[in-house]
Amino acid sequence: MKNHKLYWLFSWLFLFPFVELFAGWNSFIVNFDKSLYGKGAQTWQIAPYDDKWVYFANKNGMVQFDGNVWSVFPLNNSSDVRSVLPSAAQKRIYVGGINEFGYYKPDADGSLVYHCMSDTLDGSIRFLGNVWGIHEVDNILYFQGDDRVIKYLNGKYTAIEMDAKIDCSNMVNGILYVGTDRGVWLLVGNTFFPLQGGDTLASKRIRGIIPYKKGVLVVTAYNGLYYCDGRTVEPFMTGAEDFMRENEVFCVAKKDDKIALGTIHKGLVLIDCSTGQLKYFNENNGLRNNTVLSVSFDVAGNLWAGLDSGIDYVCLSSPFTNLYSYPYSYGTGYTAAVENGYLYLGTNRGLYYTPYPVKLNGNLPDINPMPQSSGQVWNLCRIGDELFCLHDRGIFQIRGTSVKRVTDITGAWSCQLVTGHTDLMYVGVYNGLYLVAKKNGEWTVACKIDGMGDSCRLFEQENEKVIWVYNTDHVTRIELTDDLTKVLNIKEYDKDDGFPAGRDMYVSKVEGRIYFATSSGIYKYNPHKEIMEPCPDMNNLLNGSSVYSRLLEYNDKLISLSPHEICSANLGTYKRGSNTSITPIQQSLVELVPDFEAIIPLSDSLMIIPNEEGFALFSIPAVKTRQDHAHSLYIKNMYLSYPKDSLVYTANFLGQKSFPQISYSLNSVRFEYGLPSFMQGDDIHFQYRLNKGNWSDFTAVSTKEYSNLSEGEYTFEVKAVFPDGTTSLDEIMFRILPPWYRSVPAYICYIVLALFALWYIYRWDDVRVRRKKQQTVIEKDKELHELEKGYEEEKARQEKQIMQLEKERLEYDLQHKSQEMANLMINFVRKNEMLTEIKSEIYKVSTLLKGEGTREGKQQLMLINSRIDANIQSDEVLKRIEDQFDLIHNNFMKRLHAKHPDLSNNERMMCAYLKMNLSTKEIAPLLNISVRGVETIRYRLRKKFGLEREDSLTDYLNNKL
């Protein structure tokens, strides 16, 4: 994540090499945890090779940083690497460990391969202890051990013994100086000579020897620096003598007039020999660890520091410095102001103050909380000679180191003097706008402006009665009444009214006119068309139609701010030129607060930038240079991506590229490319192409894969496009070999196969004639088979038709029988009903016959009644009904009789009627019984069938018989 975010950091290293190193606050420090490079704690030496590659002598081995990736290369004996020296002349990286030294050299695919040199030493000098230094001059190599120096020339090793313990060494003007526990010595030929006039150093512990003017500076652990001009040795006063004596110097590095000293107890001290200024770096201002074991300047003047645990990078040449850093934080920065010798800081935690100018010098800043100001501070506004704090809890007037509540307004965003008035101001709050008046020296609320209920965080006055207010997705133009108490007219402007997007239209006022900072440049209001339109004058003065978050006027300068850059231009010019300063912002270090971006000018060249981590101080570079991006982009790795990832090329410090020859079966490749992590950012895009084709669309993705490439030579090109329009290119060539079936052995096989094919064709033609005859016979047989098959199909169709007709006939018979049974049952019911009525009439007549002469008549009537009963209960009719019922219902009556032979005729008929789904009322006349009698028979049937109360008699008859 850290590697991905560090966009402009290395950019600063080269874009601003002339920034005053000691201006501003604390330089930003990038911390690299040891987990990034194998958890090797101590780093004993640092050797930058160029603007991209850096090498470290680390506890776990040699560590390589290519601007993106950390890699660890252990020695053969797995000892600590004590020293490292990249050699451009030999195209190698020499390393020294414990009783071992050798070099790394890129292999054919670019990977570093280790070659041990110490294994070829004679046994008498093989054990030289710790190799603390490696030096190269005129094709001669020197390896400094604990008590000897090994000289390597033309393949031969010479051991030069030193009768003392060697603590350090350095090559200065072609002469090897060594610092020992007996002073400083010079190697001349193969002999050590003491430093002339250096007797006073014999009792000092020497930590380093660096070139200075016409001589050298000798750095001691506790006694400061000494200058030797070749004849005398004198103390070199820096002002840091007490610091060095108390904290023990361990390492030293020099670039131009700057000397960096690393200590055991208190981090770093940076000495500017030209001005005598000192700057300290320790745990108080961003250093991860106070024990510094190695230091080295890179080509841009920034400082690498190898710590007891981790590696830090001090951005000395950056125009940005910070006030405080984690864990000594005071909250997210929102606003700041300088007043009467104090710097006031508004954060999400409250209002703080510190004396200004801020004095740091390695110590924590003297920042104090303002009493009664805890909570979110939104703004610090100057009204006349008064400074106001706009707070979540209201408005406070700042008076030195105290504040006084002004009015009872809460939730205040910002305030401005009413144009043309000195005793009125507008105050923007969460839910509208207030008019505040000054009477008798006190500010009081005149009124809340009627008709304005939106938040008024950012607003500007076109004049006293016309106010522009920005609200997330639109801008509102408000016209007030003459007394400024009510809204007379209000209109909103958004994307439909000319803005390039639906949000981020920040209102600003420059030279009395209203402008809007947008994501596509500066816009202005056209009152005649009542639309928004681009403002070419402003865009040309700044950085064109770029993204702008804030726009402000300071003295005669126009300043713009975006998440990616700061522009400063002279309002007296009308196009971008020498008077326009465009400075990129390193987003991983200075991350602006979204929607609350702010920039507070302190002077024409100094500005405070509130950010997520606190406050940064921006110093406009005195010398404007343009970074050369031409060689920034590089192809990091090339992989064969099928069937599994296989590395065929990796970038190396020499920039050498192989020409991979790739088998056709592995013709899927993937490229990884990018910029050094210090130059990556969201506003850098890539394009790529293959074999001079069309460039791809812009993308932020740093990988590209091609699959199923045909044989041939290819050139993959990738291009990075920077925000300022400059580009950087890199390319790699490779070849896809032909597939095996287009090789020479394959062609021989093809000739043999062709001859065999001719012979086969001859044989085949002979066989073909015979087969043709056989085919004629087969076709005849096939025709007969087809005819037979057709006959069988026709026969089957006819049989199916017959079966269908038979089925229809049976269905007709069944329907006829059903109809016949229904008719029979109807007739039976009607007959029984008629006989029952006759019985009833006979009974009535018999009751009317009285006297002796009617006896014989009554007997005849009783006889008729008996015959009627017999006719109703006729078994022949019942038998006929049962036969018809069995015919229709698949022998239901027979199955019923077989399973329940003890059923009476009425019970059997009852089952048949239930099977026919007749109701109780319909069944009663058929059985010549009452409805209650039907229920009684149903009850007897349930008993005989053994049904439970919840079981259905009808279901039993339909489904279980």
FENQUISUL-V672182 format. One record per backbone hydrogen bond with DSSP energy under -0.5 kcal/mol. CO is the residue of the C=O (numbers start at 0). NH is the residue of the N-H. If there is no record, write none. Layout:
CO,NH / CO,NH
This chain:
0,4 / 1,5 / 4,6 / 4,587 / 5,679 / 7,11 / 8,12 / 9,13 / 10,13 / 10,14 / 11,15 / 13,16 / 14,624 / 15,18 / 19,22 / 25,321 / 27,314 / 28,30 / 29,312 / 30,32 / 31,310 / 32,35 / 33,36 / 33,38 / 34,37 / 36,39 / 38,40 / 40,309 / 41,58 / 44,56 / 46,54 / 52,48 / 52,49 / 53,64 / 54,46 / 55,57 / 55,62 / 56,43 / 56,44 / 57,60 / 57,80 / 60,57 / 61,72 / 62,55 / 63,70 / 64,53 / 66,676 / 68,65 / 70,63 / 72,61 / 74,77 / 79,81 / 82,95 / 84,93 / 85,87 / 86,90 / 86,91 / 91,86 / 91,93 / 92,103 / 93,84 / 94,101 / 95,81 / 95,82 / 96,98 / 96,130 / 99,96 / 100,116 / 100,117 / 101,94 / 102,114 / 103,92 / 104,112 / 106,109 / 108,649 / 110,106 / 112,104 / 114,102 / 116,119 / 117,120 / 121,124 / 121,125 / 125,127 / 127,145 / 128,98 / 129,131 / 132,143 / 134,141 / 136,139 / 139,136 / 140,151 / 141,134 / 141,143 / 142,144 / 142,149 / 143,131 / 143,132 / 145,165 / 146,161 / 147,144 / 148,150 / 148,159 / 149,142 / 150,152 / 150,157 / 151,140 / 152,155 / 155,152 / 157,150 / 157,159 / 158,160 / 159,148 / 161,163 / 164,166 / 164,180 / 167,178 / 169,171 / 169,176 / 171,174 / 174,171 / 174,176 / 175,186 / 176,169 / 177,179 / 177,184 / 178,166 / 178,167 / 179,182 / 182,179 / 182,181 / 183,194 / 184,177 / 185,187 / 185,192 / 186,175 / 186,188 / 187,189 / 187,190 / 190,187 / 192,185 / 194,197 / 197,200 / 198,201 / 200,203 / 203,205 / 204,220 / 207,218 / 209,216 / 211,214 / 214,211 / 215,227 / 216,209 / 216,218 / 217,219 / 217,225 / 218,206 / 218,207 / 220,248 / 223,219 / 224,235 / 225,217 / 226,233 / 227,215 / 231,228 / 233,226 / 234,236 / 235,224 / 239,243 / 240,244 / 241,245 / 242,246 / 243,247 / 246,263 / 246,264 / 247,263 / 250,261 / 252,259 / 254,257 / 256,272 / 257,254 / 258,270 / 259,252 / 260,268 / 261,249 / 261,250 / 262,291 / 266,262 / 267,280 / 268,260 / 268,270 / 269,271 / 269,278 / 270,258 / 270,272 / 271,274 / 271,275 / 276,271 / 278,269 / 280,267 / 281,284 / 281,286 / 282,285 / 289,266 / 289,291 / 290,292 / 290,307 / 293,305 / 295,303 / 297,300 / 301,297 / 301,303 / 302,313 / 303,295 / 304,306 / 304,311 / 305,292 / 305,293 / 306,42 / 309,306 / 310,31 / 311,304 / 312,29 / 312,314 / 313,302 / 313,315 / 314,317 / 318,618 / 319,27 / 320,616 / 321,25 / 324,327 / 326,328 / 331,347 / 334,345 / 336,343 / 338,341 / 340,355 / 341,338 / 341,343 / 342,353 / 343,336 / 344,346 / 344,351 / 345,333 / 345,334 / 346,376 / 348,374 / 349,346 / 350,369 / 351,344 / 352,367 / 353,342 / 357,359 / 359,362 / 364,366 / 367,352 / 369,372 / 375,377 / 375,391 / 378,389 / 380,382 / 380,387 / 381,383 / 382,385 / 385,382 / 386,397 / 387,380 / 387,389 / 388,390 / 388,395 / 389,377 / 389,378 / 390,393 / 390,411 / 391,410 / 393,390 / 394,405 / 395,388 / 395,397 / 396,403 / 397,386 / 398,400 / 398,401 / 400,370 / 401,398 / 403,396 / 405,394 / 408,394 / 410,429 / 413,427 / 415,425 / 417,420 / 422,437 / 423,417 / 424,435 / 425,415 / 426,433 / 427,412 / 427,413 / 428,431 / 428,455 / 431,428 / 432,448 / 433,426 / 433,435 / 434,445 / 434,446 / 435,424 / 436,438 / 436,443 / 438,441 / 441,438 / 443,436 / 446,434 / 446,448 / 448,451 / 449,486 / 450,452 / 451,432 / 456,458 / 457,469 / 459,461 / 459,467 / 462,465 / 464,466 / 464,479 / 465,461 / 465,462 / 466,477 / 467,459 / 468,475 / 469,457 / 470,472 / 470,473 / 471,503 / 473,470 / 474,492 / 475,468 / 475,477 / 476,490 / 477,466 / 478,487 / 478,488 / 480,483 / 484,449 / 485,480 / 485,487 / 488,478 / 490,476 / 492,474 / 493,496 / 493,498 / 494,497 / 496,531 / 505,516 / 507,514 / 509,512 / 512,509 / 513,524 / 514,507 / 515,517 / 515,522 / 516,505 / 517,520 / 517,547 / 520,517 / 521,534 / 522,515 / 523,532 / 524,526 / 525,529 / 525,530 / 530,525 / 532,523 / 533,535 / 534,538 / 535,539 / 536,540 / 537,541 / 538,543 / 539,575 / 543,545 / 545,520 / 549,560 / 551,558 / 553,556 / 555,570 / 556,553 / 556,558 / 557,568 / 558,551 / 559,566 / 560,548 / 560,549 / 563,584 / 564,561 / 565,582 / 566,559 / 567,580 / 568,557 / 568,570 / 569,572 / 576,579 / 578,580 / 579,581 / 580,567 / 580,582 / 581,583 / 582,565 / 584,586 / 585,588 / 585,589 / 588,590 / 589,591 / 590,611 / 591,593 / 592,595 / 598,600 / 599,607 / 604,619 / 605,601 / 605,602 / 606,617 / 607,599 / 607,609 / 608,615 / 610,332 / 610,613 / 613,610 / 614,322 / 615,608 / 615,617 / 616,320 / 616,618 / 617,606 / 617,619 / 621,623 / 622,624 / 624,626 / 626,628 / 628,631 / 628,632 / 629,728 / 633,635 / 633,673 / 635,650 / 636,671 / 637,647 / 637,648 / 638,640 / 638,669 / 639,645 / 645,639 / 648,637 / 651,654 / 657,659 / 659,661 / 659,734 / 661,736 / 662,665 / 663,666 / 666,708 / 667,640 / 667,641 / 668,705 / 669,638 / 670,703 / 671,635 / 671,636 / 673,633 / 675,678 / 676,679 / 677,10 / 680,683 / 684,720 / 685,698 / 686,718 / 687,695 / 688,716 / 689,692 / 698,685 / 701,672 / 703,670 / 705,668 / 711,735 / 713,733 / 714,690 / 714,716 / 715,731 / 716,688 / 717,729 / 718,686 / 719,721 / 719,727 / 720,684 / 721,724 / 725,721 / 727,719 / 729,717 / 731,715 / 732,659 / 733,713 / 734,661 / 734,736 / 735,711 / 738,741 / 739,742 / 742,746 / 743,747 / 744,748 / 745,749 / 746,750 / 747,751 / 748,752 / 749,753 / 750,754 / 751,755 / 752,756 / 753,757 / 754,758 / 755,759 / 756,760 / 757,761 / 758,762 / 759,763 / 760,764 / 761,765 / 762,766 / 763,767 / 764,768 / 765,769 / 766,770 / 767,771 / 768,772 / 769,773 / 770,774 / 771,775 / 772,776 / 773,777 / 774,778 / 775,779 / 776,780 / 777,781 / 778,782 / 779,783 / 780,784 / 781,785 / 782,786 / 783,787 / 784,788 / 785,789 / 786,790 / 787,791 / 788,792 / 789,793 / 790,794 / 791,795 / 792,796 / 793,797 / 794,798 / 795,799 / 796,800 / 797,801 / 798,802 / 799,803 / 800,804 / 801,805 / 802,806 / 803,807 / 804,808 / 805,809 / 806,810 / 807,811 / 808,812 / 809,813 / 810,814 / 811,815 / 812,816 / 813,817 / 814,818 / 815,819 / 816,820 / 817,821 / 818,822 / 819,823 / 820,824 / 821,825 / 822,826 / 823,827 / 824,828 / 825,829 / 826,830 / 827,831 / 828,832 / 829,833 / 830,834 / 831,835 / 832,836 / 833,837 / 834,838 / 835,839 / 836,840 / 837,841 / 838,842 / 839,843 / 840,844 / 841,845 / 842,846 / 843,847 / 844,847 / 844,848 / 847,849 / 850,853 / 851,854 / 853,857 / 854,858 / 855,859 / 856,860 / 857,861 / 858,862 / 859,863 / 860,864 / 861,865 / 862,866 / 863,867 / 864,868 / 865,869 / 866,870 / 867,871 / 868,872 / 870,873 / 873,877 / 874,878 / 875,879 / 876,880 / 877,881 / 878,882 / 879,883 / 880,884 / 881,885 / 882,886 / 883,887 / 884,888 / 885,890 / 890,894 / 891,895 / 892,896 / 893,897 / 894,898 / 895,899 / 899,902 / 903,907 / 904,908 / 905,909 / 906,910 / 907,911 / 908,912 / 909,913 / 910,914 / 911,915 / 912,917 / 913,916 / 918,922 / 919,923 / 920,924 / 921,925 / 922,926 / 923,927 / 923,928 / 929,933 / 930,934 / 931,935 / 932,936 / 933,937 / 934,938 / 935,939 / 936,940 / 937,941 / 938,942 / 939,943 / 940,944 / 941,945 / 941,946 / 942,945 / 947,950 / 951,955 / 952,956 / 953,957 / 954,958 / 955,959
